Amino acid sequence: MAKILVVDDEALLVKGIRFNLQNEGYDVVTGSDGLEAIQLAQDPEVRLVILDVMMPNMDGLAACDKIREFSNVPIILLTAKADDMDKLIGFDHGADDYLTKPFNILELKARIRALLRRAGQAEAQQSAHELVIGSIRLDLDARNAYRNGVLADLTAREFDVIEFLMRNPNRVYSREALLDTIWSYEYRSDIRTVDVHIRRLREKLEENPAEPKHIMTKWGVGYYFQK
């Protein structure tokens, strides 16, 4: 089931939402302010965010803006204000839906299902043309790679490597397996070529190549792409 992030400074409300969503089979993570929302939303496993508007440290609208800088995950805003203008402001900040407190938990569940279904359909339409995991996006038609929307200058072979790893996330491949699969011929006389390509990919696609988040090493085994 999908992982859902719920962020609200009303502890009892968060507890009630978490209980009801977990009973539906969802994996639920929670936070209490906008700063936590931004941090927790960076988890690539999060499929939907429920975000209160009025929170300490950073309000929900500002948090929504920040989340939209790195993610297209569906966002539902919760607010005590029922004015249409407030709803429009929420949509302008990148929200996908809006619920006014107090709300019926059945309505919240229905809206979650609708947004997840819509997001799943969009992913299916995109899958033939692009791969997107975290901050890295591959345009499969143009064979271009982007980090946070910025074009990364990859060689043809570097693109082949990152595409293969992203199509098979969390699966570890030895250097020999990568050579046989991507280079398609016996190239083990210089197995270090895999290490060179991985290093260059980290330099071009990771925020901090020294501490990668996606292009990972399994020491003594090989390399893998972490979702």
C-alpha positions in Angstrom: 0.0 0.0 0.0 1.0 3.6 -0.5 3.0 5.6 2.0 1.1 8.7 3.2 2.6 11.7 5.1 0.3 13.5 7.5 1.6 16.8 9.0 -0.5 18.8 11.5 0.2 20.3 14.9 -3.0 18.9 16.4 -1.7 15.7 17.9 -5.2 14.1 18.4 -6.2 14.8 14.8 -3.0 13.3 13.5 -3.5 10.2 15.7 -7.1 9.8 14.3 -6.1 10.1 10.7 -3.1 7.7 11.2 -5.4 5.1 12.8 -8.0 5.3 10.1 -5.5 5.2 7.2 -3.5 2.3 8.8 -6.7 0.4 9.0 -7.1 0.9 5.3 -3.6 -0.6 4.8 -1.7 2.6 4.2 1.8 3.1 5.5 1.6 6.4 7.5 4.3 8.7 8.6 3.6 11.9 10.6 5.0 15.3 11.5 3.9 18.4 13.4 5.2 21.4 11.5 6.1 22.7 8.0 9.8 22.1 8.4 9.2 18.4 9.3 6.9 18.2 6.3 9.6 19.3 3.9 12.1 16.8 5.4 9.7 13.9 5.4 8.4 14.6 2.0 11.8 14.0 0.5 11.3 10.2 1.1 10.8 8.9 -2.5 8.4 6.3 -1.1 5.9 9.0 0.0 3.0 8.9 -2.4 0.7 11.6 -0.9 0.9 14.4 1.6 -1.8 15.7 3.9 -0.7 19.1 5.2 -2.3 21.5 7.7 -2.2 25.2 6.7 -1.8 26.7 10.1 1.3 25.2 11.8 4.3 26.5 13.9 7.8 27.2 12.5 6.6 27.1 8.9 2.9 27.2 7.7 1.5 24.7 5.3 1.4 27.0 2.3 5.2 27.7 2.6 5.9 24.0 3.1 3.8 23.2 0.0 5.9 25.7 -2.0 9.1 24.0 -0.9 7.8 20.5 -1.5 6.8 21.5 -5.1 10.5 22.4 -5.7 11.5 18.7 -5.6 8.3 16.6 -5.8 5.0 16.3 -7.7 3.5 14.1 -5.0 -0.3 14.9 -4.5 -0.9 17.3 -1.6 -4.2 17.7 0.3 -4.4 20.9 2.4 -6.3 20.9 5.7 -7.7 24.2 7.0 -10.2 25.7 9.4 -11.0 28.4 6.7 -13.9 27.6 4.3 -13.6 30.7 2.1 -13.3 30.1 -1.6 -10.4 32.6 -1.8 -8.4 30.6 0.7 -8.9 27.5 -1.4 -7.7 29.3 -4.5 -4.6 30.5 -2.6 -3.9 26.9 -1.6 -4.2 25.7 -5.2 -1.8 28.5 -6.3 0.8 27.1 -3.8 0.6 23.7 -5.5 -2.0 21.8 -3.6 -4.1 19.2 -5.4 -7.1 19.2 -3.0 -8.5 21.1 0.0 -10.5 19.9 3.0 -12.1 22.2 5.6 -12.0 21.2 9.2 -13.9 19.5 10.7 -14.2 16.9 7.9 -15.6 13.4 7.5 -12.9 10.8 7.5 -14.8 8.9 4.8 -14.5 11.9 2.5 -10.8 12.2 3.3 -10.3 8.5 2.3 -12.3 9.0 -0.9 -10.1 12.0 -1.9 -7.0 10.1 -1.1 -8.1 7.2 -3.3 -9.0 9.6 -6.2 -5.6 11.4 -6.0 -3.6 8.2 -5.8 -5.5 6.7 -8.7 -4.9 9.9 -10.8 -1.2 9.9 -9.9 -0.9 6.3 -10.8 -2.5 6.9 -14.2 -0.1 9.8 -14.8 2.9 7.6 -13.9 1.7 4.9 -16.3 1.5 7.4 -19.1 4.9 8.8 -18.4 6.6 5.4 -17.9 7.1 4.8 -21.6 8.8 8.1 -22.1 10.6 8.9 -18.8 12.0 7.5 -15.6 11.7 9.6 -12.4 13.1 8.7 -9.0 13.7 11.4 -6.4 15.5 14.4 -8.0 16.7 12.4 -11.1 14.7 12.3 -14.3 15.5 10.5 -17.5 13.9 11.6 -20.8 14.0 8.3 -22.6 13.1 9.7 -26.0 15.8 12.4 -26.0 18.2 10.4 -23.9 18.7 13.3 -21.6 19.2 13.2 -17.8 18.1 15.9 -15.3 18.9 16.6 -11.7 16.4 18.9 -10.0 15.3 19.9 -13.5 18.8 20.9 -14.6 20.2 19.0 -17.6 23.2 16.8 -16.8 25.7 16.3 -19.6 25.9 12.5 -19.7 27.8 10.5 -22.3 25.9 7.8 -24.2 27.4 5.0 -22.0 26.7 6.9 -18.8 23.1 7.2 -19.8 22.9 3.5 -20.5 24.3 2.8 -17.0 21.9 5.1 -15.1 18.9 3.9 -17.2 19.6 0.3 -16.4 20.1 0.9 -12.7 16.9 3.1 -12.5 14.9 0.4 -14.3 16.0 -2.1 -11.7 16.0 -0.1 -8.4 17.4 -1.6 -5.1 18.9 -4.5 -7.0 22.6 -4.9 -6.6 24.7 -5.7 -9.7 28.3 -6.8 -9.7 30.8 -5.0 -12.0 30.9 -8.1 -14.2 27.1 -8.2 -14.5 27.1 -4.5 -15.5 29.8 -5.0 -18.1 28.1 -8.0 -19.6 24.7 -6.3 -19.7 25.5 -2.7 -20.7 28.7 -3.1 -22.7 27.4 -6.3 -24.3 30.8 -7.8 -24.8 33.7 -9.2 -22.8 35.4 -6.2 -21.2 36.7 -7.6 -18.0 40.3 -6.8 -18.9 39.5 -3.3 -17.5 36.7 -3.9 -15.0 37.5 -0.5 -13.5 35.6 1.2 -16.3 32.4 0.5 -14.3 33.9 2.3 -11.3 34.8 5.3 -13.5 31.3 5.5 -14.9 29.7 5.3 -11.5 32.0 8.0 -10.2 31.1 10.3 -13.1 27.4 9.7 -12.7 27.6 10.6 -9.0 29.4 13.8 -9.9 26.7 14.7 -12.4 23.5 13.5 -10.7 24.1 13.4 -7.0 23.7 16.5 -4.8 26.8 15.4 -2.8 28.9 12.8 -4.7 30.8 12.0 -1.6 27.5 11.0 0.2 25.2 9.7 -2.6 21.5 9.1 -2.0 20.7 7.1 -5.1 23.8 5.7 -6.9 25.0 3.4 -4.1 27.8 0.9 -3.5 27.3 -2.5 -1.9 30.8 -3.1 -0.6 32.3 -6.3 -1.9 29.3 -6.9 -4.2 28.6 -4.1 -6.7 26.4 -1.1 -7.4 22.7 -0.3 -7.2 20.2 2.5 -7.5 18.4 3.3 -4.3 14.8 4.6 -4.5 
